[in-house]
């Protein structure tokens, strides 16, 4: 009985390190997957866009000729020149991805890295622009309603013109308050990404050079 127990104990003692090593290897693999699924990356994308511009100039020249006291002649010439220019420009945009597949907005990124002060600033700016965009859209709706209603009821010309002016004003308000692609700079984002990824590696017990 004692021999059997001793033999079992010996087998367990021999197998335990191997089992423990397997568990460590499995956990290390799980940690690597967790890091790859949650790490942050900043990527850039350059695309070529067609940009066109046009310029027009109109010259009006009037010449008066006096042939006698009772005879005058006036000539007016109008010359219009137009210049159209088209060119291609390269534009580079940058994006933040989590796990290589999930694109993050500025607010999502700031919440993830824990920068509450910058998050509050960006959120306030974003809400301010959203308020004015809604105001612009409402103004457009009111202007269109005035134009359509005025035309349907055969209202006076000033009512229809006023509706058109209100609609134009709404378009300007909405356009001037369109949100930028980013409220933060790429340099700031890159520094925060490095800090986040390093802390994530430390939490998972991974080497700092692991990618």
Backbone as CSV, one residue per row, in Angstrom:
resi,resn,N_x,N_y,N_z,CA_x,CA_y,CA_z,C_x,C_y,C_z
1,UNK,0.832,-1.194,0.000,0.000,0.000,0.000,0.869,1.247,0.000
2,UNK,1.872,1.218,0.832,2.781,2.361,0.929,3.542,2.543,-0.368
3,UNK,3.914,1.388,-0.980,4.649,1.457,-2.241,3.777,2.056,-3.334
4,UNK,2.481,1.651,-3.384,1.574,2.196,-4.383,1.389,3.711,-4.208
5,UNK,1.257,4.102,-2.918,1.088,5.533,-2.636,2.327,6.310,-3.047
6,UNK,3.496,5.747,-2.735,4.749,6.407,-3.089,4.900,6.501,-4.596
7,UNK,4.478,5.444,-5.300,4.570,5.460,-6.752,3.624,6.497,-7.343
8,UNK,2.409,6.586,-6.788,1.442,7.583,-7.276,1.957,8.992,-7.031
9,UNK,2.544,9.199,-5.851,3.087,10.508,-5.517,4.228,10.881,-6.450
10,UNK,5.034,9.889,-6.795,6.145,10.132,-7.693,5.647,10.511,-9.085
11,UNK,4.600,9.808,-9.553,4.038,10.113,-10.879,3.451,11.522,-10.915
12,UNK,2.739,11.860,-9.831,2.142,13.203,-9.764,3.220,14.272,-9.754
13,UNK,4.293,14.016,-8.989,5.372,14.997,-8.906,6.083,15.173,-10.245
14,UNK,6.103,14.095,-11.030,6.740,14.182,-12.339,5.844,14.873,-13.374
15,UNK,4.529,14.646,-13.252,3.598,15.223,-14.220,3.220,16.667,-13.902
16,UNK,3.305,17.045,-12.619,2.867,18.382,-12.202,3.579,19.502,-12.947
17,UNK,4.914,19.483,-13.070,5.576,20.572,-13.805,5.108,20.672,-15.250
18,UNK,4.909,19.495,-15.873,4.457,19.514,-17.269,3.056,20.111,-17.385
19,UNK,2.175,19.716,-16.466,0.817,20.270,-16.482,0.820,21.764,-16.221
20,UNK,1.666,22.186,-15.255,1.764,23.606,-14.926,2.312,24.394,-16.117
21,UNK,3.288,23.805,-16.801,3.862,24.465,-17.979,2.824,24.604,-19.082
22,UNK,2.000,23.583,-19.245,0.943,23.653,-20.257,-0.058,24.751,-19.927
23,UNK,-0.418,24.853,-18.655,-1.355,25.895,-18.241,-0.764,27.289,-18.470
24,UNK,0.524,27.436,-18.165,1.182,28.717,-18.392,1.204,29.070,-19.876
25,UNK,1.493,28.074,-20.704,1.534,28.306,-22.151,0.157,28.688,-22.676
26,UNK,-0.881,28.032,-22.176,-2.235,28.361,-22.609,-2.624,29.764,-22.181
27,UNK,-2.278,30.110,-20.939,-2.615,31.439,-20.451,-1.849,32.514,-21.210
28,UNK,-0.594,32.240,-21.523,0.204,33.187,-22.297,-0.413,33.409,-23.669
29,UNK,-0.904,32.347,-24.288,-1.539,32.460,-25.597,-2.830,33.271,-25.514
30,UNK,-3.611,33.019,-24.454,-4.852,33.783,-24.248,-4.530,35.257,-24.045
31,UNK,-3.482,35.562,-23.286,-3.091,36.950,-23.053,-2.646,37.629,-24.342
32,UNK,-1.961,36.880,-25.186,-1.533,37.432,-26.469,-2.737,37.770,-27.347
33,UNK,-3.715,36.862,-27.367,-4.926,37.135,-28.138,-5.664,38.350,-27.581
34,UNK,-5.744,38.424,-26.247,-6.429,39.557,-25.613,-5.761,40.867,-25.994
35,UNK,-4.441,40.879,-26.018,-3.723,42.109,-26.384,-3.990,42.480,-27.836
36,UNK,-3.892,41.511,-28.723,-4.082,41.800,-30.152,-5.504,42.285,-30.450
37,UNK,-6.477,41.803,-29.676,-7.867,42.212,-29.895,-8.183,43.576,-29.283
38,UNK,-7.312,44.076,-28.418,-7.602,45.326,-27.709,-6.552,46.414,-27.903
39,UNK,-5.467,46.114,-28.567,-4.433,47.135,-28.750,-4.936,48.227,-29.692
40,UNK,-4.342,49.400,-29.581,-4.718,50.546,-30.395,-3.656,50.799,-31.456
41,UNK,-4.132,51.278,-32.598,-3.233,51.591,-33.700,-3.669,52.880,-34.371
42,UNK,-2.700,53.641,-34.857,-2.989,54.824,-35.663,-2.510,54.536,-37.080
43,UNK,-3.420,54.624,-38.032,-3.087,54.370,-39.426,-3.404,55.599,-40.264
44,UNK,-2.694,55.765,-41.354,-2.919,56.878,-42.270,-3.348,56.352,-43.627
45,UNK,-4.109,57.157,-44.332,-4.586,56.800,-45.668,-4.507,58.036,-46.559
46,UNK,-3.799,57.921,-47.660,-3.648,59.023,-48.607,-4.455,58.723,-49.859
47,UNK,-5.254,59.679,-50.271,-6.049,59.518,-51.483,-5.946,60.770,-52.334
48,UNK,-6.142,60.594,-53.622,-6.046,61.694,-54.575,-7.453,62.156,-54.944
49,UNK,-7.688,63.462,-54.833,-8.998,64.025,-55.142,-8.842,65.061,-56.248
50,UNK,-9.866,65.200,-57.068,-9.889,66.201,-58.142,-10.455,67.507,-57.603
51,UNK,-9.713,68.570,-57.760,-10.132,69.893,-57.298,-10.228,70.803,-58.514
52,UNK,-11.381,71.402,-58.718,-11.587,72.301,-59.858,-11.980,73.683,-59.355
53,UNK,-11.547,74.690,-60.103,-11.893,76.070,-59.758,-12.104,76.841,-61.059
54,UNK,-12.907,77.859,-60.984,-13.195,78.686,-62.164,-13.104,80.160,-61.788
55,UNK,-12.691,80.959,-62.768,-12.536,82.399,-62.552,-13.095,83.128,-63.771
56,UNK,-13.872,84.125,-63.547,-14.424,84.910,-64.650,-14.200,86.395,-64.387
57,UNK,-14.000,87.141,-65.477,-13.758,88.577,-65.378,-14.510,89.277,-66.506
58,UNK,-15.248,90.285,-66.162,-16.027,91.049,-67.152,-15.577,92.500,-67.164
59,UNK,-15.162,92.982,-68.331,-14.754,94.377,-68.494,-15.809,95.108,-69.319
60,UNK,-16.280,96.225,-68.806,-17.258,97.058,-69.510,-16.600,98.409,-69.784
61,UNK,-16.473,98.746,-71.061,-15.802,99.988,-71.464,-16.785,100.856,-72.245
62,UNK,-16.926,102.076,-71.829,-17.813,103.029,-72.511,-16.986,104.206,-73.026
63,UNK,-17.118,104.493,-74.303,-16.378,105.602,-74.914,-17.363,106.625,-75.467
64,UNK,-17.128,107.886,-75.178,-17.973,108.984,-75.661,-17.183,109.830,-76.653
65,UNK,-17.778,110.110,-77.789,-17.140,110.911,-78.830,-18.007,112.147,-79.107
66,UNK,-17.397,113.328,-79.112,-18.074,114.581,-79.417,-17.604,115.053,-80.798
67,UNK,-18.473,114.956,-81.777,-18.125,115.393,-83.127,-18.479,116.864,-83.348
68,UNK,-19.480,117.293,-82.705,-19.861,118.701,-82.800,-20.684,119.041,-81.563
69,UNK,-21.129,120.268,-81.527,-21.896,120.701,-80.360,-23.206,119.924,-80.249
70,UNK,-23.771,119.563,-81.365,-25.077,118.903,-81.343,-25.008,117.408,-81.658
71,UNK,-23.812,116.869,-81.780,-23.725,115.453,-82.169,-22.696,114.731,-81.288
72,UNK,-23.151,113.719,-80.614,-22.293,112.903,-79.770,-22.555,111.437,-80.079
73,UNK,-21.539,110.615,-79.873,-21.683,109.172,-80.076,-21.062,108.438,-78.888
74,UNK,-21.760,107.433,-78.446,-21.291,106.648,-77.299,-21.231,105.182,-77.691
75,UNK,-20.099,104.556,-77.432,-19.905,103.126,-77.707,-19.577,102.391,-76.410
76,UNK,-20.239,101.280,-76.214,-19.991,100.452,-75.018,-19.611,99.044,-75.460
77,UNK,-18.515,98.578,-74.935,-18.065,97.212,-75.244,-17.969,96.399,-73.969
78,UNK,-18.390,95.167,-74.062,-18.373,94.249,-72.906,-17.544,93.026,-73.284
79,UNK,-16.539,92.734,-72.478,-15.669,91.577,-72.736,-15.614,90.716,-71.485
80,UNK,-15.901,89.451,-71.659,-15.887,88.506,-70.533,-14.880,87.394,-70.801
81,UNK,-14.031,87.151,-69.824,-13.048,86.070,-69.941,-13.253,85.089,-68.797
82,UNK,-13.087,83.827,-69.101,-13.270,82.785,-68.091,-12.055,81.865,-68.093
83,UNK,-11.684,81.418,-66.901,-10.564,80.507,-66.744,-10.995,79.356,-65.849
84,UNK,-10.913,78.152,-66.362,-11.227,76.952,-65.591,-9.933,76.196,-65.305
85,UNK,-9.793,75.788,-64.070,-8.566,75.105,-63.658,-8.926,73.850,-62.885
86,UNK,-8.330,72.751,-63.267,-8.561,71.480,-62.581,-7.217,70.854,-62.241
87,UNK,-7.102,70.338,-61.037,-5.864,69.703,-60.607,-6.171,68.603,-59.597
88,UNK,-5.206,67.733,-59.418,-5.332,66.655,-58.455,-4.492,66.968,-57.227
89,UNK,-5.064,66.737,-56.078,-4.369,66.979,-54.816,-4.401,65.721,-53.971
90,UNK,-3.306,65.476,-53.278,-3.217,64.323,-52.378,-3.611,64.762,-50.970
91,UNK,-4.539,64.045,-50.374,-4.985,64.346,-49.016,-4.773,63.124,-48.129
92,UNK,-4.215,63.371,-46.969,-3.908,62.285,-46.042,-4.790,62.395,-44.805
93,UNK,-5.506,61.348,-44.500,-6.333,61.270,-43.292,-5.751,60.207,-42.371
94,UNK,-6.029,60.337,-41.077,-5.556,59.337,-40.123,-6.729,58.828,-39.292
95,UNK,-6.589,57.574,-38.864,-7.676,56.883,-38.164,-7.103,56.099,-36.982
96,UNK,-7.944,55.906,-35.974,-7.570,55.114,-34.801,-8.389,53.831,-34.811
97,UNK,-7.697,52.696,-34.690,-8.362,51.398,-34.704,-8.057,50.636,-33.414
98,UNK,-9.064,49.916,-32.956,-8.896,49.008,-31.820,-8.929,47.582,-32.345
99,UNK,-7.881,46.839,-32.024,-7.812,45.469,-32.499,-7.646,45.343,-33.990
100,UNK,-7.299,46.434,-34.654,-7.071,46.418,-36.083,-8.328,46.447,-36.937
101,UNK,-9.522,46.400,-36.336,-10.755,46.317,-37.119,-11.811,47.345,-36.699
102,UNK,-11.797,47.789,-35.458,-12.848,48.687,-34.958,-12.348,50.124,-34.961
103,UNK,-12.926,50.956,-35.821,-12.520,52.355,-35.892,-13.163,53.144,-34.756
104,UNK,-12.352,53.961,-34.088,-12.822,54.726,-32.937,-12.933,56.203,-33.275
105,UNK,-13.977,56.830,-32.771,-14.093,58.278,-32.876,-13.194,58.916,-31.815
106,UNK,-13.058,60.233,-31.889,-12.233,60.927,-30.893,-12.768,60.701,-29.481
107,UNK,-14.075,60.800,-29.310,-14.653,60.634,-27.978,-14.484,59.206,-27.471
108,UNK,-14.685,58.219,-28.338,-14.489,56.822,-27.932,-13.044,56.578,-27.528
109,UNK,-12.120,57.159,-28.282,-10.697,57.002,-27.973,-10.341,57.647,-26.638
110,UNK,-10.809,58.878,-26.431,-10.492,59.590,-25.191,-11.085,58.877,-23.972
111,UNK,-12.263,58.314,-24.126,-12.868,57.554,-23.025,-12.060,56.296,-22.736
112,UNK,-11.558,55.651,-23.773,-10.797,54.415,-23.592,-9.455,54.667,-22.914
113,UNK,-8.764,55.754,-23.291,-7.456,56.031,-22.690,-7.581,56.761,-21.365
114,UNK,-8.795,57.183,-21.002,-9.024,57.764,-19.684,-8.642,59.220,-19.542
115,UNK,-8.614,59.986,-20.630,-8.311,61.417,-20.557,-9.630,62.175,-20.417
116,UNK,-10.108,62.296,-19.197,-11.421,62.869,-18.940,-11.479,64.361,-19.273
117,UNK,-10.386,65.090,-18.978,-10.395,66.537,-19.216,-10.549,66.841,-20.710
118,UNK,-9.771,66.176,-21.527,-9.874,66.395,-22.974,-11.200,65.872,-23.501
119,UNK,-11.686,64.779,-22.945,-12.992,64.235,-23.335,-14.088,65.274,-23.116
120,UNK,-14.069,65.937,-21.962,-15.099,66.945,-21.664,-15.010,68.122,-22.638
121,UNK,-13.795,68.553,-22.982,-13.624,69.669,-23.906,-14.162,69.314,-25.298
122,UNK,-13.773,68.149,-25.786,-14.211,67.728,-27.120,-15.714,67.515,-27.143
123,UNK,-16.261,66.936,-26.074,-17.692,66.698,-26.002,-18.473,68.011,-26.050
124,UNK,-17.969,69.024,-25.344,-18.640,70.323,-25.335,-18.609,70.960,-26.726
125,UNK,-17.470,70.893,-27.404,-17.372,71.445,-28.760,-18.307,70.707,-29.712
126,UNK,-18.336,69.396,-29.582,-19.171,68.584,-30.461,-20.657,68.887,-30.254
127,UNK,-21.057,69.039,-28.998,-22.453,69.348,-28.702,-22.834,70.734,-29.210
128,UNK,-21.892,71.689,-29.107,-22.165,73.037,-29.605,-22.398,73.042,-31.111
129,UNK,-21.548,72.330,-31.836,-21.729,72.241,-33.290,-23.022,71.504,-33.631
130,UNK,-23.348,70.475,-32.864,-24.579,69.726,-33.132,-25.806,70.605,-32.933
131,UNK,-25.776,71.460,-31.907,-26.898,72.367,-31.664,-27.116,73.298,-32.858
132,UNK,-26.023,73.872,-33.378,-26.159,74.797,-34.490,-26.540,74.079,-35.782
133,UNK,-26.081,72.844,-35.952,-26.515,72.084,-37.134,-28.014,71.827,-37.088
134,UNK,-28.520,71.477,-35.899,-29.964,71.284,-35.760,-30.712,72.582,-36.021
135,UNK,-30.160,73.695,-35.534,-30.784,74.995,-35.783,-30.808,75.296,-37.282
136,UNK,-29.704,75.000,-37.968,-29.649,75.213,-39.407,-30.656,74.361,-40.151
137,UNK,-30.773,73.105,-39.750,-31.747,72.217,-40.404,-33.179,72.696,-40.168
138,UNK,-33.440,73.174,-38.954,-34.774,73.700,-38.662,-35.054,74.951,-39.496
139,UNK,-34.038,75.789,-39.641,-34.198,76.999,-40.456,-34.458,76.642,-41.912
140,UNK,-33.758,75.637,-42.420,-33.995,75.181,-43.799,-35.442,74.716,-43.958
141,UNK,-35.909,73.936,-42.981,-37.286,73.442,-43.045,-38.305,74.560,-43.044
142,UNK,-38.090,75.566,-42.199,-39.019,76.691,-42.145,-39.007,77.479,-43.456
143,UNK,-37.813,77.660,-44.022,-37.715,78.386,-45.279,-38.411,77.663,-46.415
144,UNK,-38.199,76.349,-46.494,-38.862,75.571,-47.538,-40.372,75.583,-47.364
145,UNK,-40.806,75.520,-46.112,-42.247,75.562,-45.840,-42.847,76.888,-46.292
146,UNK,-42.119,77.977,-46.032,-42.611,79.293,-46.453,-42.667,79.400,-47.971
147,UNK,-41.647,78.857,-48.645,-41.620,78.918,-50.108,-42.752,78.096,-50.718
148,UNK,-42.880,76.851,-50.266,-43.901,75.970,-50.839,-45.306,76.461,-50.484
149,UNK,-45.473,76.835,-49.214,-46.786,77.329,-48.793,-47.154,78.619,-49.497
150,UNK,-46.167,79.507,-49.653,-46.439,80.771,-50.333,-46.813,80.570,-51.787
151,UNK,-46.120,79.643,-52.449,-46.435,79.372,-53.851,-47.810,78.724,-53.980
152,UNK,-48.122,77.817,-53.058,-49.411,77.131,-53.128,-50.574,78.086,-52.866
153,UNK,-50.372,79.038,-51.981,-51.441,79.975,-51.630,-51.371,81.251,-52.453
154,UNK,-50.440,81.257,-53.431,-50.285,82.420,-54.297,-50.054,83.691,-53.489
155,UNK,-49.170,83.558,-52.532,-48.841,84.715,-51.697,-48.006,85.710,-52.500
156,UNK,-47.756,86.840,-51.892,-46.970,87.872,-52.556,-45.517,87.424,-52.733
157,UNK,-44.837,88.078,-53.648,-43.454,87.727,-53.964,-42.525,87.839,-52.753
158,UNK,-42.658,88.854,-51.904,-41.759,88.948,-50.740,-41.813,87.723,-49.818
159,UNK,-42.963,87.081,-49.709,-43.067,85.895,-48.845,-42.210,84.763,-49.396
160,UNK,-42.294,84.544,-50.712,-41.524,83.475,-51.332,-40.027,83.793,-51.291
161,UNK,-39.690,85.041,-51.588,-38.280,85.444,-51.540,-37.734,85.327,-50.124
162,UNK,-38.552,85.736,-49.150,-38.127,85.606,-47.758,-37.874,84.159,-47.375
163,UNK,-38.747,83.234,-47.837,-38.531,81.820,-47.566,-37.242,81.321,-48.175
164,UNK,-36.910,81.782,-49.381,-35.657,81.381,-50.026,-34.445,81.881,-49.243
165,UNK,-34.541,83.114,-48.737,-33.438,83.671,-47.949,-33.250,82.897,-46.643
166,UNK,-34.351,82.539,-46.008,-34.266,81.768,-44.765,-33.655,80.395,-45.029
167,UNK,-34.046,79.762,-46.136,-33.476,78.459,-46.497,-31.976,78.568,-46.728
168,UNK,-31.553,79.614,-47.443,-30.125,79.818,-47.696,-29.365,80.038,-46.399
169,UNK,-29.953,80.811,-45.504,-29.327,81.047,-44.207,-29.148,79.732,-43.448
170,UNK,-30.159,78.869,-43.499,-30.063,77.576,-42.822,-28.950,76.717,-43.383
171,UNK,-28.779,76.742,-44.710,-27.692,75.981,-45.328,-26.334,76.479,-44.839
172,UNK,-26.181,77.796,-44.752,-24.922,78.361,-44.282,-24.643,77.974,-42.829
173,UNK,-25.669,78.048,-41.996,-25.483,77.697,-40.578,-25.038,76.242,-40.443
174,UNK,-25.685,75.350,-41.174,-25.339,73.932,-41.102,-23.937,73.678,-41.640
175,UNK,-23.595,74.327,-42.755,-22.289,74.100,-43.376,-21.154,74.601,-42.498
176,UNK,-21.316,75.768,-41.889,-20.249,76.341,-41.082,-20.041,75.601,-39.764
177,UNK,-20.996,74.777,-39.373,-20.885,74.056,-38.111,-20.739,72.547,-38.312
178,UNK,-20.333,72.150,-39.507,-20.040,70.736,-39.739,-18.826,70.347,-38.901
179,UNK,-18.912,69.221,-38.231,-17.841,68.795,-37.342,-16.582,68.416,-38.100
180,UNK,-15.393,68.752,-37.582,-14.150,68.337,-38.225,-13.959,66.833,-38.092
181,UNK,-13.062,66.289,-38.908,-12.799,64.856,-38.819,-12.208,64.496,-37.454
182,UNK,-11.356,65.379,-36.929,-10.737,65.130,-35.624,-10.683,66.426,-34.825
183,UNK,-10.878,66.281,-33.520,-10.689,67.392,-32.602,-9.311,67.326,-31.938
184,UNK,-8.627,66.218,-32.056,-7.315,66.027,-31.435,-6.271,65.882,-32.532
185,UNK,-5.009,66.116,-32.171,-3.934,66.032,-33.152,-3.410,64.602,-33.232
186,UNK,-2.817,64.206,-34.356,-2.273,62.848,-34.462,-1.113,62.597,-33.516
187,UNK,-0.315,63.647,-33.235,0.791,63.477,-32.292,0.298,63.147,-30.897
188,UNK,-0.729,63.865,-30.458,-1.327,63.580,-29.144,-1.882,62.162,-29.113
189,UNK,-2.601,61.782,-30.166,-3.193,60.436,-30.209,-2.122,59.358,-30.174
190,UNK,-1.027,59.572,-30.891,0.034,58.566,-30.941,0.679,58.365,-29.571
191,UNK,0.890,59.451,-28.838,1.462,59.321,-27.483,0.522,58.560,-26.554
192,UNK,-0.773,58.874,-26.635,-1.744,58.173,-25.796,-1.853,56.696,-26.175
193,UNK,-1.731,56.405,-27.463,-1.774,55.010,-27.916,-0.599,54.230,-27.359
194,UNK,0.587,54.826,-27.385,1.773,54.149,-26.839,1.590,53.849,-25.351
195,UNK,1.113,54.843,-24.599,0.908,54.634,-23.157,-0.119,53.539,-22.904
196,UNK,-1.209,53.566,-23.658,-2.269,52.565,-23.479,-1.761,51.166,-23.778
197,UNK,-1.054,51.003,-24.881,-0.568,49.673,-25.259,0.467,49.140,-24.275
198,UNK,1.347,50.015,-23.780,2.349,49.582,-22.795,1.677,49.124,-21.504
199,UNK,0.706,49.871,-21.039,-0.013,49.478,-19.816,-0.772,48.169,-20.016
200,UNK,-1.333,47.974,-21.198,-2.059,46.738,-21.486,-1.116,45.541,-21.465
201,UNK,0.082,45.702,-21.996,1.066,44.614,-21.972,1.459,44.269,-20.538
202,UNK,1.661,45.295,-19.718,2.030,45.056,-18.324,0.912,44.323,-17.580
203,UNK,-0.335,44.710,-17.823,-1.459,44.048,-17.161,-1.568,42.581,-17.551
204,UNK,-1.216,42.273,-18.786,-1.316,40.898,-19.280,-0.029,40.103,-19.090
205,UNK,0.995,40.761,-18.537,2.251,40.053,-18.292,3.006,39.720,-19.566
206,UNK,2.890,40.547,-20.569,3.563,40.301,-21.841,4.841,41.131,-21.928
207,UNK,5.830,40.684,-22.691,7.037,41.488,-22.896,6.683,42.818,-23.560
208,UNK,7.428,43.861,-23.194,7.113,45.185,-23.721,7.333,45.286,-25.236
209,UNK,8.159,44.394,-25.779,8.405,44.425,-27.228,7.461,43.506,-28.010
210,UNK,6.461,42.938,-27.323,5.538,42.051,-28.015,4.581,42.857,-28.879
211,UNK,4.365,42.404,-30.078,3.424,43.061,-30.980,2.432,42.065,-31.551
